[in-house]
Amino acid sequence: MQTHIDALTELLGADQLLTGSDISERYQVDWSKEAPHMPEFVVRPRNTADVSTFLRYCSEHKLPVVPQGGLTGLAGGATPRDGEIALSLERLNGITELDKQSMTMTVKAGTPLQVIQQAAEAEGLRLPVDLGARGSCQIGGNVSTNAGGNQVLSFGMTRALVLGLEAVQADGTIVPAYNKMLKNNAGYDLKQLFIGSEGTLGIVTEVVLRLFPLARNKHTAVVALDSFESVVKLLNTTQSKFARLSAFEAMWNSFFQCSVGANPNLSDPFDEQYPFYVLLESENDALDQFQQVLFDELEAGNVLDAVIAQSGKDSDQFWAIRDSIPEVMSTIPQPYANFDVGLPVSQMEDFLDKVQSSLSERFENVESLTFGHLGDGNIHILAWTTHEDNSQAIYKHVYQLLNEFGGTVTAEHGIGYMKADYLKLCRSPEEIALMRVLKQAMDPNNILNPGRVLS
């Protein structure tokens, strides 16, 4: 390996490599905290040309590469494995262009999501991709994993907001698939090969994003309910009566109380506890219309209580309850099973009931927390016991149940290596075979994130 370090130092410059004790814990594991591993060394290129030079060398010498962005993933996709070199895109940082008339922004892959959001807002625009890790995650990682988040219900996944991109193939070929137009039917849409492929088909180095005007107004509320059926009724009502329901975040009582208790800066907005809570947000409605819809739901008995944000500070507090995942995770004994599942809303209650009852039957002292975006069919479950060896058995059991309901093992976090063995539960043999054809064609030496997505 020292021979490769010397060669790449000569090709790229010593300042682009980290070796030995200079490699901090940051580069050893993503937010899953599972199986941390020291990479052979870390390469931190400053531009696309350097990424190309690095990958060309690795392809020639068949050196495996694990791409890294903000390392906020939860599927092990950016965690190094034996013999791998880490390719950190953190230095590819910055906004190349903000075209206010076309409502697009071109940004480098290592730019933090929050930086992009703030730059857009300064021009009266917005990027609707939003998630709790906004301050740490990078746009290249968002694109490579097709990140979901809080506003998928209205704006779709990251894929729907990418107009064009630049990517580097395994052999170092730079693919400038730039596009700023909403309508462009000229041939294959090659950017889609790289969006959601988790760095297995190429490395995204720059992205053209679609922006939207800022909302004229925004109203936020936390609503308390007594049943899952009431939650779904509220979803249907608010979708039909609000101008735009931009967020609908469901929280079961156990998660809600854990979140409030784990963060000393938060407090419960209600005087008593309820079985279910929903954080909802509407845009472009008059305040009296927003209030009237919730009042009608209270009068009809579908909603037990509601607290409407009176200020931006109130809204931030409500969102902090939903976004306190890191604080919640710090209170849970490790290892725990962390699920990011998707299935039709109509099947969700039956599936979750089956999960809870069967986990209680199979595992002693099992506990779980449930929350999620719900409106877009995405639910997260954290489950654990007092026995260390149970987490893998819990994963296997819940994924088998999910298969019976025809759901997906990942709605937004990706497959990584942690779910690679379960891909067959939600993709047909024909689909997986086609994925392997693409992988072989675009990365014949299997150097890009080997073992992720496809085991």
C-alpha positions in Angstrom: 0.0 0.0 0.0 2.9 2.4 0.6 3.8 2.1 -3.1 0.3 3.4 -3.9 0.6 6.2 -1.3 3.8 7.3 -2.9 2.4 7.2 -6.4 -0.7 9.1 -5.5 1.3 11.7 -3.5 3.3 12.4 -6.7 0.1 12.5 -8.8 -2.0 14.6 -6.5 0.3 16.3 -3.9 0.9 15.3 -0.3 -1.7 17.8 0.9 -4.5 15.6 -0.6 -3.7 12.5 1.3 -4.1 11.5 5.0 -2.2 8.5 6.3 -1.6 6.8 9.6 -2.3 8.8 12.7 -3.5 11.7 10.6 -6.7 9.8 9.9 -9.2 10.8 12.5 -12.2 8.8 13.7 -14.4 10.9 11.4 -13.3 8.8 8.4 -13.9 5.4 10.1 -17.7 5.1 10.3 -20.9 6.8 9.4 -23.8 7.7 11.7 -24.8 4.0 12.0 -21.8 3.6 14.3 -21.7 0.0 13.1 -18.3 -1.8 12.4 -16.0 1.2 12.4 -12.8 0.6 10.3 -9.7 2.5 9.5 -9.3 3.1 5.8 -5.9 2.3 4.2 -5.6 6.1 3.6 -7.8 9.0 2.8 -7.7 11.1 -0.4 -9.3 14.6 -0.3 -9.3 16.0 -3.8 -9.8 19.7 -4.5 -11.4 19.5 -7.9 -13.0 17.1 -10.4 -9.8 16.6 -12.3 -8.1 15.3 -9.2 -11.0 12.9 -8.6 -10.6 11.7 -12.2 -6.8 11.2 -11.7 -7.3 9.3 -8.5 -10.0 6.9 -9.9 -8.1 6.2 -13.0 -5.1 5.1 -10.9 -7.3 3.0 -8.6 -9.0 1.4 -11.6 -5.7 0.5 -13.2 -4.4 -1.1 -9.9 -7.8 -2.5 -8.9 -7.9 -0.6 -5.6 -11.3 -0.5 -3.8 -12.6 3.0 -3.0 -15.3 4.1 -0.5 -16.7 7.5 -1.2 -17.4 9.8 1.8 -19.4 13.0 2.1 -20.8 14.2 5.4 -20.9 10.6 6.8 -24.5 11.1 8.0 -25.7 7.9 6.4 -27.3 5.1 8.4 -26.7 2.1 6.2 -22.9 1.7 6.4 -22.5 2.9 2.8 -19.5 5.2 3.7 -17.9 3.1 6.4 -14.6 1.7 5.2 -14.0 -2.0 5.0 -10.8 -4.1 4.7 -8.4 -2.7 2.1 -10.4 0.3 1.1 -9.3 3.8 0.4 -11.6 6.6 1.5 -12.4 9.3 -1.1 -13.6 12.3 0.9 -15.4 15.0 -1.1 -15.3 17.5 1.7 -13.0 19.9 -0.2 -15.2 20.0 -3.3 -17.2 22.8 -1.6 -18.9 25.8 -2.9 -21.7 27.3 -5.1 -20.7 27.6 -8.7 -23.8 29.5 -9.9 -27.1 30.7 -8.7 -29.4 31.5 -11.6 -32.3 33.4 -10.1 -34.2 33.7 -13.4 -34.1 30.0 -14.2 -34.4 29.2 -10.5 -31.4 26.8 -10.5 -28.3 26.5 -8.4 -25.1 24.7 -9.4 -23.1 23.4 -6.5 -20.0 21.2 -5.8 -20.7 17.8 -4.2 -19.1 18.6 -0.8 -21.3 21.6 -0.1 -23.4 21.2 3.1 -27.1 21.1 2.5 -27.8 23.9 4.9 -25.3 26.2 3.1 -27.3 25.6 -0.1 -30.6 26.3 1.6 -29.4 29.5 3.1 -27.9 30.8 -0.2 -31.2 30.1 -1.9 -33.3 31.8 0.8 -31.1 34.9 0.5 -32.4 35.2 -3.0 -36.0 34.6 -2.1 -35.8 31.0 -3.3 -35.7 27.5 -1.6 -34.3 24.0 -2.1 -37.0 21.7 -0.7 -34.6 18.9 0.2 -34.6 19.0 4.0 -33.6 16.6 6.7 -32.4 16.7 10.3 -28.8 16.3 9.3 -28.9 19.4 7.1 -26.0 21.1 8.9 -23.7 18.1 8.4 -24.8 16.2 5.3 -23.4 17.2 1.9 -25.3 17.5 -1.4 -23.3 14.9 -3.1 -24.3 12.3 -0.5 -27.9 13.5 -0.8 -27.9 12.9 -4.5 -26.0 9.6 -4.3 -28.5 8.2 -1.8 -31.5 9.9 -3.3 -32.2 11.4 0.1 -35.8 11.9 1.3 -36.6 14.0 4.3 -39.3 16.2 5.5 -40.9 17.6 2.4 -41.1 14.6 0.0 -44.9 14.7 0.3 -45.0 17.9 -1.8 -41.7 18.0 -3.7 -40.5 14.4 -4.1 -37.2 12.8 -3.3 -33.9 14.4 -4.2 -34.1 12.8 -7.6 -37.0 15.1 -8.5 -34.9 18.2 -7.7 -31.7 17.4 -9.7 -31.7 18.8 -13.2 -28.2 17.9 -14.1 -24.8 16.8 -12.7 -21.2 16.1 -13.3 -19.9 12.6 -12.3 -16.6 10.7 -12.7 -16.7 7.1 -13.8 -14.6 4.3 -12.3 -12.0 4.6 -15.0 -11.7 8.4 -14.5 -13.9 9.5 -17.3 -15.6 12.7 -16.5 -19.3 12.8 -17.5 -20.5 16.4 -17.8 -24.3 15.8 -17.7 -25.1 19.4 -16.9 -28.7 20.6 -17.6 -30.6 23.6 -16.4 -33.9 22.9 -18.2 -37.0 21.4 -16.8 -37.8 19.8 -20.2 -35.0 18.0 -22.0 -35.8 14.8 -23.8 -32.6 14.5 -25.8 -31.6 10.9 -25.4 -31.1 8.9 -22.2 -31.3 10.8 -19.0 -27.8 9.7 -17.8 -27.9 11.6 -14.5 -30.4 9.0 -13.2 -27.6 6.4 -13.3 -25.8 8.2 -10.6 -28.7 9.4 -8.4 -29.5 6.9 -5.7 -26.7 4.4 -6.8 -24.8 5.1 -3.6 -21.4 5.7 -5.3 -21.4 2.3 -6.9 -21.6 3.5 -10.5 -19.7 6.8 -10.4 -18.8 9.7 -8.1 -21.0 12.8 -8.3 -18.8 15.9 -8.2 -21.2 18.7 -9.1 -25.0 19.1 -9.1 -27.5 21.4 -10.8 -30.5 21.8 -8.5 -34.0 23.0 -9.1 -35.2 25.8 -6.8 -38.6 27.1 -5.9 -40.0 30.4 -4.7 -40.2 30.8 -1.0 -43.6 30.1 0.5 -45.7 33.2 1.0 -46.5 32.0 4.5 -46.0 28.9 6.5 -48.0 27.5 9.5 -46.9 24.8 11.8 -48.8 22.8 14.4 -48.4 19.7 16.6 -51.6 17.7 16.9 -52.5 14.9 19.4 -54.6 11.9 18.3 -55.8 8.7 19.8 -55.4 6.2 17.0 -53.5 5.4 13.8 -56.9 5.6 12.0 -57.3 9.2 13.2 -53.7 10.0 11.9 -54.6 8.8 8.4 -57.9 10.7 8.5 -56.0 13.8 9.4 -53.6 13.2 6.6 -56.4 12.9 4.0 -58.2 15.9 5.3 -55.2 18.2 5.4 -54.1 17.2 2.0 -57.5 18.1 0.5 -58.0 21.3 2.5 -54.6 23.0 2.7 -53.1 24.8 -0.3 -49.9 22.7 0.2 -49.3 20.2 3.0 -45.5 20.4 2.9 -44.9 18.2 6.0 -46.7 15.5 7.9 -44.5 13.9 10.5 -46.0 11.1 12.7 -44.6 10.3 16.2 -45.8 7.5 18.4 -46.0 8.5 22.1 -42.9 6.5 23.1 -40.7 8.4 20.6 -42.3 11.7 21.4 -41.6 11.4 25.1 -38.1 10.0 24.6 -37.3 12.9 22.2 -38.5 15.5 24.7 -36.7 13.8 27.6 -33.4 13.4 25.7 -33.0 17.1 24.9 -32.8 19.5 27.8 -33.8 22.4 25.6 -37.2 20.9 24.7 -40.5 20.7 26.6 -43.8 19.0 25.9 -46.2 21.4 24.4 -49.1 19.5 25.9 -50.3 19.1 29.5 -50.9 15.3 29.1 -49.7 12.4 27.0 -51.4 11.1 24.0 -51.0 7.9 21.9 -50.0 9.7 18.7 -48.7 13.1 17.6 -48.4 14.7 14.2 -46.2 17.6 13.3 -47.8 19.2 10.2 -46.9 22.2 8.2 -48.9 24.0 5.4 -47.9 26.7 3.0 -49.7 29.5 1.3 -52.8 29.2 3.4 -54.3 32.1 5.3 -53.9 31.6 9.1 -57.6 31.6 9.7 -58.0 28.8 7.1 -55.2 26.8 8.8 -56.8 27.3 12.2 -60.3 26.5 10.9 -59.3 23.1 9.5 -57.8 22.1 12.8 -60.8 23.4 14.8 -63.1 21.4 12.6 -61.1 18.3 13.3 -61.3 19.0 17.0 -65.0 19.5 16.8 -65.4 16.3 14.9 -63.5 14.4 17.6 -60.7 13.2 15.2 -58.1 15.4 16.9 -57.7 15.4 20.7 -55.6 18.6 21.0 -53.5 20.9 18.9 -50.9 23.5 19.5 -50.3 26.0 16.7 -46.9 27.8 16.5 -47.2 31.5 17.2 -43.7 32.4 16.1 -40.7 31.1 14.3 -39.2 30.1 17.7 -42.3 27.9 18.4 -42.0 26.3 15.0 -38.3 25.5 15.6 -39.1 24.0 18.9 -41.7 21.7 17.3 -39.3 20.6 14.6 -36.6 20.0 17.2 -38.8 17.3 18.8 -38.9 15.5 15.5 -35.3 16.1 14.6 -33.8 15.0 17.9 -32.8 11.6 16.5 -29.1 11.9 17.5 -30.1 12.7 21.1 -32.6 9.8 21.1 -30.1 7.4 19.7 -27.6 8.3 22.4 -30.1 7.1 25.1 -30.6 3.7 23.5 -28.5 0.7 24.4 -26.3 -0.5 21.5 -26.5 -2.4 19.4 -30.0 -1.6 18.2 -31.9 -2.3 15.0 -32.6 0.8 13.0 -35.3 0.5 10.3 -36.2 2.8 7.5 -39.0 1.0 5.8 -41.6 2.0 3.2 -45.0 0.6 2.4 -48.5 1.8 1.3 -50.2 3.9 4.1 -53.2 1.5 3.8 -51.0 -1.4 5.0 -48.9 0.4 7.6 -51.1 -0.1 10.7 -51.4 -3.9 10.1 -47.7 -4.2 9.5 -46.7 -2.2 12.6 -49.2 -4.2 14.8 -47.6 -7.4 13.5 -44.1 -6.1 14.2 -44.9 -5.1 17.8 -46.8 -8.3 18.7 -44.3 -10.7 17.0 -41.2 -8.9 18.5 -42.8 -9.2 22.0 -43.4 -12.9 21.4 -39.9 -13.7 20.1 -37.6 -11.5 22.2 -37.5 -10.8 25.9 -37.4 -7.2 27.2 -37.8 -5.8 23.7 -38.4 -2.1 23.3 -39.0 0.1 20.3 -39.7 3.6 19.1 -41.7 4.5 16.0 -41.8 7.7 14.0 -41.7 8.8 10.4 -42.8 10.9 7.5 -45.9 8.7 7.1 -47.6 10.8 4.4 -45.1 9.4 1.9 -45.2 5.9 3.2 -42.0 6.0 5.2 -41.7 4.9 8.8 -38.6 4.5 11.1 -38.4 2.0 13.9 -35.7 1.7 16.5 -35.8 -1.7 18.3 -33.5 -3.2 21.0 -33.3 -5.7 23.8 -31.0 -6.2 26.8 -29.1 -8.9 24.8 -26.3 -7.7 22.4 -26.8 -10.6 20.0 -30.5 -9.8 19.2 -30.1 -6.9 16.8 -29.3 -9.0 13.8 -32.2 -11.4 14.6 -34.5 -8.4 14.9 -33.4 -7.1 11.5 -34.0 -10.5 9.9 -37.4 -11.0 11.5 -38.8 -7.5 10.7 -37.6 -7.6 7.1 -39.2 -11.0 6.6 -42.5 -9.5 7.8 -42.0 -6.5 5.5 -41.6 -8.9 2.6 -45.0 -10.4 3.4 -46.5 -6.9 3.1 -44.7 -6.1 -0.1 -42.7 -3.2 1.4 -39.2 -1.9 0.9 -36.3 -2.3 3.3 -35.3 1.2 2.7 -37.4 4.2 1.8 -34.7 6.9 1.9 -31.5 5.9 3.7 -30.2 3.5 1.0 -29.0 -0.1 1.1 -25.3 0.4 1.9 -23.7 -2.8 3.1 -26.0 -3.3 6.1 -29.0 -4.1 3.9 -27.3 -5.6 0.9 -28.3 -9.1 1.8 -32.0 -8.0 2.1 -32.2 -6.3 -1.3 -33.7 -9.5 -2.8 -36.7 -9.0 -0.5 -37.9 -5.9 -2.3 -36.4 -6.2 -5.8 -37.1 -9.0 -8.3 -34.4 -11.3 -9.6 -34.7 -9.6 -13.0 -34.2 -6.2 -11.5 -31.1 -7.3 -9.5 -29.7 -9.0 -12.6 -30.0 -5.7 -14.5 -28.4 -3.8 -11.7 -25.4 -6.2 -12.0 -25.2 -5.6 -15.7 -25.0 -1.9 -15.1 -22.4 -2.3 -12.4 -20.3 -4.6 -14.6 -20.5 -2.2 -17.5 -19.7 1.0 -15.6 -17.2 -0.5 -13.0 -15.7 -3.7 -14.4 -13.0 -3.9 -11.8 -15.6 -3.4 -9.0 -13.6 -0.6 -7.3 -16.5 1.8 -6.4 -18.1 1.0 -3.1 -17.8 -2.8 -3.5 -20.2 -4.8 -1.4 -22.7 -1.9 -1.1 -26.2 -2.2 -2.7 -25.2 -5.5 -4.5 -23.6 -8.1 -2.1 
